[in-house]
Amino acid sequence: MVVWLLAGIAPARALVPDRPIRQYTHVWYENQLPQGTVLSIAEQGNGAVWLATYGGLVRHSGDGFDTVDQRVAPALKSSAITAVAADGQHGLWVGTLNGGLYRYGDGQLTPVALPGDAGSVFGIVTDSEGALWLTTNLGVMRMRNGHVQLLGNADGFPPRGFYRALVADPAGGVWIAADGVGVVHWQRGKARLYSLDHGLPSEAVYSLSVAPSGVVWVGTQNGPAYFANGRFQRLPALAALDDKRIYTLYADRAGTVWFAPLGMGLCRLVGKALECDNTLPGMGGETVRAMLEDREGNFWIGTTSSGLQRLSQSKLISLLVPGPSNAVRAVHQVPGGPLWVGTDGGGLARYQAPGMVLDEAMNRQLPSLLVRSILSDAQGRLWVAGTEGVTRFDAQGRARTFGLADGMPGTIVFAFAPARAGGMWAGTLQGVARIDGEQVQVLEATRGDDTRALYEDGEGRLWIGQRSGLRCYYRGVLDTCGTDGLPGTSVFAFLPGRDGELWLGTSVGITRVHKGKVSNFTQNAGFYGDAVFALFDDGLGNLWFSSNRGIGRIPRAGLLALASGSGSSVAPHWYGLVDGMLSAQGNGASQTPAARSDDGRLWFGTAKGVVVVDPAHIQGNARIPPVAIERMIVDGQEVPLQAVDRLGPAVERLEFHFAAMSYVAPAAVKYRYRLEGFDRQWREAGNNRKAYYTNVPPGRYVFRVLASNNDGVWNEQGAGLSFSLLPQWYQTWWMRGLMLLAGVGLLAGGVWLRLRRGQQRERLLTEEVGRRTEALHLANAQLERLASQDALTGIANRRAFTSALLQAWQDQADQDGLLSVLLVDVDDFKAYNDNHGHLAGDAALARVAAVLDAQVDGAGCVVARYGGEEFALLLPGSDGAAALALAGRAVAAVQQCQLPHRASRVASVVTISVGVACARPAAGGSPEDVLHAADKALYRAKDAGRNQAVAQD
């Protein structure tokens, strides 16, 4: 057995201090731990995060938490874990309360002997020389090369007391917090005590941390301090913390120092600026006991009673709007002025760093707080569209509202556009009007038209996006802008581009109008009924848009290639919940659901707040995720990975659990796996962390798994586990040899009898030999049947199918005939197993096999179980049309069985997908070619929605 755990080295990330604390992705793992007190946090060499709790040692690898306590680790004398630290060799040191010290490695906890009555370990650190330091109930211990030294008065340490924290510095020193005494610094065999006389704010010291620069920080009963020039010093910027208890502090890789003062939530020092945030869920009134920055840059926080929390860098920033509504329908920045948002029931708010603030004075003047569009004009006036007309605010904030009484064609207003002739165009549910001064002029040709977007080009042509098409108004004429009018399509946005091009956001994707040519980008650009509400060119080669599916980015060059015919497809990159959005639904169906601010950032209104994107500074996750195979389960029993080598015989079901340790957005981690020696190609697993196999024949195999992080960075080496499946007795080479020898012996015995008894017994001898030969044939036939039959379904197995395919290929080549192959996959079968159970899954496979077997009756036809939930059909002499027709009948027959499938994405019953391929062997090629063609057709059937048969191209 060999397990690989390989990952490339990427630059260490950190939380970039360019945003307020509340704008990081915050995750509270509420009620997910065996006990809510997290005393210590460590990152193992393979990337797994470990927690010390009073309810056991807890492991997290991205999906749930696994607890190691006395039930699963009998060697553990106490489940009250007080300290955990990485050992630098992919293992851990584990300290307990009244249970001693342990070393964790290869899934096992091993006790480590300590001298005397040292039963409790409170802190663990390894210094730069490799020595292990412990704070225990007996005092401070130093362990090196198996020798343990208890440090006391003779070594310069204060009288026995309680030691709260210890850290190692890059210079080889160790700093130890002695409660009520001060800080001990040990270096080169000497210890020195620092107290109030050396600048400590208090001798009640709770926490220590060493910054990457080597600066030592200390948290005390009276606030924090740092060590410089031989003494501890206070920082004026931290004066607000001077009287606060600092139970935990941490200096991260970016140089930010984090604090958790009682009653102030979470604080950090960036440069000389202190920021505190007491709004994070689960942090109010909490005492923080542990902090850790992992190699991916995530910041983990352990609390006294609320468990574990995490802060991560996100690509997007989500801002909530105070008040009754967070559904943002309109966004606009006045050039050089404030950025405004309009909500669905909360009125107007403006951005005032770091968040949104309601404008109560302006909201009191609005006839409706249901805002649909916002725009400013050259005179500095702010125009606000709502459900009760248009409200125009002058520079002093005074409002003038235009409604039906003023001549508006409708009061529900969706769109604005500056008018070249003066004033502002307004698009309403009942048509278009121009408001100039106090006058309202209606475009009568548009009266009654539901208008959602407006744009007046340089020639004075007014482009009108309607709920049911595109129109243009030019010199008194309303037409379809030289297009077909986009019938049945809603137009929500206009984006003027280069060389006179105009981009449109529509209810089905993106449209480009250029020099009379209309290019529609729908499914060929990855839009499957996805509405585009707003469009922006980021100047970096991309178009950004908001949609009912989230926020997206698509390369402009890819769209132009589609328009010119030089490209066949392009797809957007979607951003959603895993990237920092609080809701994956962008708001729209009106003109200004998003805006670009003066600094180049894009602001998108969503169903839950405003999402801010900085296209020029999106921080990606370049770290290759470590990958590990965590468990292997054989026929329902877990097998220790270190003991995996030879399994069986008679193994029926294999199950593998795996993980990639990437925590920025665990839901966006993707996997692919392959059982070498069985699978023809990689299986795409999505975010699923388990793989199942059945009907794997005896042989040597390697299970491999690859993974990508949230940004699609793949660990191409991944992890692997090698093992052998032993054969049944009748599948062994020696048994076949023994049967052959037995046959030879029988024949030799017959000859000997004939010679001995002479001619008079020739007849009897002949009959005896015949009987024994027949018995041998029957035995061999039975062995052959067992070796070529699938035990679960009773049909042929993969070995028999392969043999039949080779023979049929040769036969059809000799006859210049055709040969067809069908590959069949049971749709969503893993979900069926997960929801209905493996016994029901086995029964379903047997039923599907019977249905498929009933579809064929021709000479030489074979129906076989090809592996897991896959079947294969061999149809010698059948052309592609006949094979496709048979495949269609098989699809219908399986569905008509009405086997319930609660977890199917296709139907409420079990269904199949079929790939069909046909070949003429005499024309060349190989059996592998027709198998590959059928496999490609099967994947096309899956991509097309499953529950269907698809033939090769």
Secondary structure, DSSP 8 states (H G I E B T S, - for coil): --B-------------SSS-GGGSEEEEETT-SSSS-EEEEEE-TTS-EEEEETTEEEEESSSSEEEE-TTT-TT-S-S-EEEEEE-SSS-EEEEESSS-EEEEETTEEEEE--STT---EEEEEE-TTS-EEEEETTEEEEEETTEEEEE-GGGT--SS--EEEEEE-TTS-EEEEETTTEEEEEETTEEEEE-GGGT-S-S-EEEEEE-TTS-EEEEETTEEEEEETTEEE--GGGGGGTTS-EEEEEE-TTS-EEEEETTS-EEEEETTEEEEE--STTTTT--EEEEEE-TTS-EEEEESSS-EEEEE--SSEEE--SSS---EEEEEE-TTS-EEEEEBSS-EEEEETTEEEE-HHHHTT-S-SBEEEEEE-TTS-EEEEETTEEEEE-TTS-EEEE-GGGT-S-S-EEEEEE-TTSSEEEEETTEEEEEETTEEEE-GGGTT--EEEEEE-TTS-EEEEETTEEEEEETTEEE-TTTT--TT--EEEEEE-GGG-EEEEETTEEEEEETTEEEEESGGGT-SS--EEEEEE-SSSEEEEEETTEEEEEEHHHHHHHHHTS-S----EEE-GGGT-S-S-B--SSS-SEEE-TTS-EEEEETTEEEEE-GGG---------EEEEEEEETTEEE-GGG-SEE-SS--EEEEEEEE---SSGGG-EEEEEEETT-SS-EEEET--EEEEES--SEEEEEEEEEE-TT--EEEEEEEEEEEE---GGGSHHHHHHHHHHHHHHHHHHHHHHHHH-GGGHHHHHHHHHHHHHHHHHHHHHHHHHHHB-TTTSSB-HHHHHHHHHHHHHHHHHHT--EEEEEEEETTHHHHHHHH-HHHHHHHHHHHHHHHHHT--STT-EEEEEETTEEEEEEET--HHHHHHHHHHHHHHHHHT--B-TT-SS-SB--EEEEEEEE-GGGS--HHHHHHHHHHHHHHHHHTTSSSEEE--
